[in-house]
């Protein structure tokens, strides 16, 4: 027959084990929530896709560096385009993921920011026909080509492009890291990704 003390110890041990198992099953307050990726935003929130990237919007011109003479690709910097497609943009950005879930609310915030900060150059439909597009050299990129960036790296590529702007590549793309908060940048990214056309669409 078990003594009362032994019974109490056994009961206490069982309660402690049950509490530990229960705590492990509960999400911790500081635990990071799963982050969305570019594919999670695709087609979100009933938004109409941007137009497919069209033909070249500027004549090729001589450029410096390893991509000299490459000229423009669907507007924007040919070097930036190549760095995105080949995933050779700065490593510090390559594995970033959009922490915002693809919800209509986040898409609406992104849409408002896009209209205020991006549409004047990239255009309301992402085809680089905004009223200020002609002022930039090279011309702003048509956003449809972003669908060609590998999805696992698209978030980071877009964050790098928006936050840092064209300074590293000597283009007129402004930097937004001191103009928008991180959350605002991610909202814009989510909105753009929600409007990207399928990469194989023609």
SULDANOR-V243206 format. One line per field, one symbol per residue. psi: psi as a letter, one per 40 degrees, with the letter a starting at -180 (. if undefined). A space follows every 10 residues. Layout:
BEGIN
psi = ???
END
This chain:
BEGIN
psi = hhiddddddd dddddddddd ddddeihide ihihiiiddd eheifeihii iihaiheiii ihiiaefhed aihfiahddd dddddefeih ddedeiiheh igiddddddd dddddddddd deideefffi dedeeihiii ihededeehh deeddddddd ddddaeddef iehihededi iddddddddd ddddehiide i.
END
